[in-house]
């Protein structure tokens, strides 16, 4: 594979993470901890939002640790969604 479109690669990464967490949660409840979320970038924010929505019915607890953030940051957008 010489080249993969960035959007396709991102989608494959999102699906792989969803499948991994869903597989683990099917065996027993899990906790996903995101530390220093105030440093999160837009791509990581999009992944977290995707996972929260896609895995909402599974026994997964997401714990997000952050410091106070600016109003127009990827972290504030993430926290507004949850």
N, C-alpha and C positions, 0 to 999 in steps of 0.2 A: 504494500500500500504506500504509494508515493505521496498522495495528497488526499486529505479528507476535508470537505467543506466544514468550516468552524461551527455552523449551525447544526449540521448533522452530528458532528463530534459531541457538541454540547447535549443534544437530545439523547444520544447513546449513553453518555455519562449519567444523565438524569435517570434514565430507565434502569441502568445497571445499579445505581444506588437504591432506587425504589425496590428492585427485585431483591437485593441483598438484605435490606432492612425488613422487607415483608417476609422473607424466608426465615430470618432470625426470630421475628416476632411470632411466627407461626409455631415455633418450638417453645418459646416462653416470652413473657413480657420483657421489653428492653427499655433502656434509658439512653438517649442521645444527648450529650452535653456539648454545647457550643460556648466556649469561653472567649472572652475578649471580643464579643460580637460588635463592639463599637468600631472595630477595625475591618468589618466585613465589606467586601466589594460588591458591586452590582451583580456579577455572575453568581457569587456565593449566595447572595440574597435570593436570587431567582431559584436557585437549587433548593434552598430551605423552604421557600413558599410552595414550590412544586411538591416537595416531600410531605409537608404538612397537609396539603390538600389531598394528595394521592393516598396517603396512609392514615387518614383521619379515623377510619373504622378499626384500626388494628391496635393492639395493646403496646403502644409506643408513647413514652413520655419524652417530650423535648424540653430540655432545660437550657435557657439562653441567658448568659451572664453578660452584662454590659454596664458601662459607665453612662452617665447622662450624655446625650448626643445632640448635635445640632438639628434644627428642624428639617433641613434639606439634605440629609445624608442617606446612603443606602440602608443604614441601620434604622433610621427613623421610619423609612418606608416599610421595612420588615416588621417593626414593632407595631405599626399602624394596622397591619394585616392580621395580627394574631390577637 
